[in-house]
Amino acid sequence: QDMGYVYYDWNVTSGDSALRINEGIILNNVIDGVSANKNRSVILFHDTKITTINTIDNFINYAIENGYEFKALNEYSIICHHPIKK
């Protein structure tokens, strides 16, 4: 940060990296997360599992139907960092 770089992280996890996970759980995790973050969410998805890939379309449809917007990160974006569990 001292060198002018901005570190963007996530504040909503899909939980898709768990060993035993399904599309319904991933979708619910993301819906709960964006609801809790008052429409200012950066979502962590991994692209290595078919369950994640299959869930993204469902989440996009849910989000559009419920008035959410998708935006690219830019200089006005929230700078969030994922929580650390102790």
C-alpha positions in Angstrom: 0.0 0.0 0.0 2.9 2.3 0.7 3.9 1.9 -3.0 0.4 2.9 -4.2 -1.0 -0.6 -4.7 -4.5 -1.3 -3.6 -5.2 -4.7 -2.1 -8.7 -6.0 -2.9 -9.9 -9.1 -1.2 -13.3 -10.7 -0.6 -15.9 -10.3 2.1 -18.3 -13.0 1.0 -17.2 -16.6 0.6 -19.1 -19.1 -1.4 -17.6 -22.0 0.6 -17.1 -23.8 -2.6 -13.7 -25.1 -1.6 -15.1 -27.5 0.9 -14.7 -31.2 0.1 -18.4 -32.1 0.4 -20.4 -29.2 -1.0 -23.3 -28.9 -3.4 -24.8 -26.2 -5.6 -27.6 -25.5 -3.1 -25.2 -24.9 -0.3 -22.9 -22.7 -2.4 -25.9 -20.6 -3.6 -27.3 -20.2 0.0 -23.8 -19.2 1.3 -23.5 -16.4 -1.3 -27.1 -15.2 -0.9 -26.6 -15.0 2.9 -23.3 -13.3 2.4 -24.5 -10.6 0.1 -27.6 -10.0 2.2 -25.4 -9.4 5.3 -23.1 -7.0 3.4 -25.8 -4.6 2.3 -25.1 -4.8 -1.4 -21.4 -4.1 -1.1 -19.9 -7.5 -1.6 -16.9 -9.0 -3.2 -17.6 -12.7 -3.6 -14.9 -15.4 -3.5 -15.6 -18.2 -6.0 -13.1 -20.8 -7.2 -13.2 -21.9 -10.8 -11.8 -25.4 -10.2 -15.1 -27.2 -9.4 -18.0 -27.9 -11.6 -20.4 -27.3 -8.7 -19.1 -23.7 -8.6 -19.5 -23.2 -12.3 -23.0 -24.6 -12.2 -24.0 -22.3 -9.3 -22.8 -19.0 -10.8 -25.7 -18.8 -13.4 -28.2 -19.4 -10.6 -26.7 -16.8 -8.5 -26.6 -14.2 -11.3 -30.3 -14.9 -12.0 -31.1 -14.6 -8.3 -29.2 -11.3 -8.0 -30.8 -9.7 -11.1 -34.3 -10.8 -10.0 -33.6 -9.2 -6.6 -32.2 -5.9 -7.8 -28.5 -6.5 -7.3 -26.0 -4.9 -9.7 -22.6 -6.3 -10.8 -19.7 -3.8 -11.2 -16.1 -4.1 -11.9 -13.6 -3.1 -9.3 -12.3 0.4 -9.7 -10.8 3.3 -7.6 -14.2 3.9 -6.0 -14.8 0.2 -5.0 -14.9 -0.8 -1.4 -11.6 -2.1 -0.1 -12.6 -5.2 1.8 -10.5 -7.9 3.4 -11.9 -11.3 4.3 -12.4 -11.9 8.1 -10.0 -13.9 10.1 -11.5 -16.5 12.4 -9.7 -16.8 15.7 
